[in-house]
Amino acid sequence: MDANRQKEVLSDFILEFLPKSGNERKYSTNEFDYVSKAIEWVCMKYLDFRPTFEEILESFETLGYRLLE
């Protein structure tokens, strides 16, 4: 699977399984590290590619997700 297709699949996965909460309260959303590990595992097991932490972060940012720092 080429890099552009991987980004597209990753974005589709995020939108489908991790919808934006619209909530900015601390501790009310998933911890990003946990979520990124879960995405990495699913991609490796079922989609035959392994996104990096940076690629996952970039996908969230491209999709307009707001992440707590």
C-alpha positions as CSV (number, residue, x, y, z in Angstrom):
1,M,0.0,0.0,0.0
2,D,1.5,3.3,-1.0
3,A,2.0,6.2,1.5
4,N,-0.9,8.3,0.2
5,R,-3.3,5.4,0.5
6,Q,-2.0,4.7,4.0
7,K,-2.8,8.2,5.0
8,E,-6.3,8.0,3.5
9,V,-7.0,4.7,5.3
10,L,-5.7,6.1,8.6
11,S,-7.9,9.2,8.3
12,D,-10.9,7.1,7.5
13,F,-10.2,4.9,10.5
14,I,-9.9,7.9,12.8
15,L,-13.1,9.5,11.6
16,E,-15.1,6.2,11.9
17,F,-13.9,4.9,15.2
18,L,-12.7,8.1,17.1
19,P,-15.3,10.8,16.3
20,K,-14.5,14.3,17.6
21,S,-15.9,14.8,21.0
22,G,-16.4,18.5,20.9
23,N,-15.3,18.5,24.5
24,E,-12.2,20.2,25.7
25,R,-12.3,19.3,29.4
26,K,-9.2,17.6,30.7
27,Y,-9.5,13.9,31.4
28,S,-12.8,13.6,29.4
29,T,-11.1,12.3,26.3
30,N,-8.8,9.4,25.4
31,E,-5.2,9.7,26.2
32,F,-3.5,10.2,22.9
33,D,-0.6,7.7,23.5
34,Y,-3.1,4.9,24.3
35,V,-5.2,5.8,21.2
36,S,-2.1,6.0,18.9
37,K,-0.9,2.5,20.1
38,A,-4.4,1.1,19.4
39,I,-4.4,2.6,15.9
40,E,-0.9,1.2,15.3
41,W,-1.9,-2.3,16.4
42,V,-5.1,-2.3,14.2
43,C,-3.2,-1.1,11.2
44,M,-0.4,-3.7,11.6
45,K,-2.8,-6.5,12.2
46,Y,-5.6,-5.8,9.6
47,L,-4.2,-3.3,7.1
48,D,-0.7,-4.5,6.7
49,F,1.1,-1.2,7.5
50,R,2.5,0.4,10.6
51,P,1.9,4.2,11.0
52,T,4.4,6.1,13.1
53,F,3.3,8.2,16.1
54,E,4.0,11.3,14.0
55,E,1.8,10.1,11.1
56,I,-1.0,9.4,13.5
57,L,-0.6,12.8,15.1
58,E,-0.5,14.5,11.6
59,S,-3.7,12.7,10.6
60,F,-5.5,14.0,13.7
61,E,-4.3,17.5,13.0
62,T,-5.2,17.3,9.3
63,L,-8.7,16.2,10.3
64,G,-9.1,19.2,12.6
65,Y,-9.0,17.4,16.0
66,R,-8.0,19.5,18.9
67,L,-5.5,17.7,21.2
68,L,-4.8,18.7,24.8
69,E,-1.1,19.4,25.5
